[in-house]
């Protein structure tokens, strides 16, 4: 297609020009591949817009400048066009780094940024969706140290030398109370401490049938090759240095490859990145090896874990909804979350998502004691069996001290909608009830 | 019916009534004065035409008041500055008149007619006699309304209303919690405007975070309920600290917003919308 558009044509009258030539005249070269019917129509209209006037006749109507409407940079361009009241310039805020030594009670209420050593790792996986909005508003990305953060990280530090089956924590709380943020702080803390971290920011994407799935022959299980491959790539890039030093202990078969004992885990993961069909086997071997070795602890961090405890959006061959245990990759994670498999040193920290009500899991809520149902209500026993031994960790709303620290951070970042003052802080704190997400929208958007 | 009517007739009025005694059923010796008296008495002429109204006592009172005014108006001059007595409240007046119950409209009508009589100067003694029945005595005047107080638990109770919403609000010293019908205000009100209006009295007086609010609200819609709570909070705050009144009045927190839905009028679609105008 493209080559026809780049042929040179002599300048002919409009009716004599070919379609291709007309399009080429109308469409700039860099967009030449994106020719649509509308482009042709617009080209024709543009030719009509210039009326021919006889000499001596005054042109009382000034032709409107169409350049203003065409330009796409209405927001970031000339400063004179922007209302200073609403468009304040972004001010990068200077924050301390959130390193393991700063996760103490003295630092509660201080907003701390992710360490520079950790940011490249965190950028491999996306931030949780709604937190991303706050991070894009104030740079660099930073979170406040809260009392719940400190107590959770104390637990994690104690879990460093114990099997992961003993530390399977689920972060719970109302919508917008800071579960994903606390999980992110845990991930950052463990990366700084040298753990191997497997961070899944959006488990619901695994279960909403957005990834292709194939049936494994002679079983009732399904495998998601592209998902497994993506995950393997993420693990590889997040934990590069740590995985170079760990080697496999025995022979294994992944896809069409035989892995000898003594291959580094990063080399193993590279196979999974290159071949999606082998990725599932790669990750199973990887998890097994990490479970056996004792030098480096492993953290599995899963956000939106409630999607693991409800039927998926995938269909079986009979047209019935698949349970998570029939998908190999989620089942692998469920084994570690439920304690059926365990790392010798490590922890499993998960967080529920209360924002998207469609993915709420009644089974998980009942198992954790969040919800009570009638004893006659039939709950899926297979799903219930995965919830045994989960520890519930409640994330409350902001205390006044924490909210004050966040308010000062917003003030420095120049995102407050109204003029900052103590009465304004009290107003926002009381009207939002201390809920972090509501506090943010109240401060930054005034709603 | 007869007792109070009789007393009004004899002491003040002027209007003559034929007082016919009920027939003595047992005596056959008394010769009947008219053909009607031979029967058991149901065809007797009543003392006053008010007998045929729904509320004879009330009706008779209104008629008497009107008659009194028409009698004395020619010999006196109405004066706007004449002193009006302190009339009894509705319950006391009900007892004084001698009915079971008085509607507010009936009470108001009686009071307006009494006030009209009070404008006649110099005040005739007959009218003075009427007034003595329906005005407050010395001891009643000294009784004052129960003042609003902060109770033994530190709570001040006040009510606020806006449109059809009605809120009863407790304000107690605390750290700034707001509970509405048991829920936190951030859960109960979805609009930030509503949440802010609840806190408006505190904001105006710089007392944010010093008081807790417990509000029970029903009726109306979201904004109406929010404004009702706001008014209640302001009144309760006045109970705690009356010196805040000028500040709150300036901020407009203690003015009861009288705006209500306007009624529909006949001959129109709604309150204001008219039918299609036809030239002819």
Interface residues (C-beta under 8 A of the other chain):
Chain A: X423 X426 X427 X429 X430 X431 X432 X433 X435 X438 X442 X446 X447
Chain B: X176 X177 X178 X184 X185 X186 X187 X192 X195 X196 X199 X203 X206 X208 X209
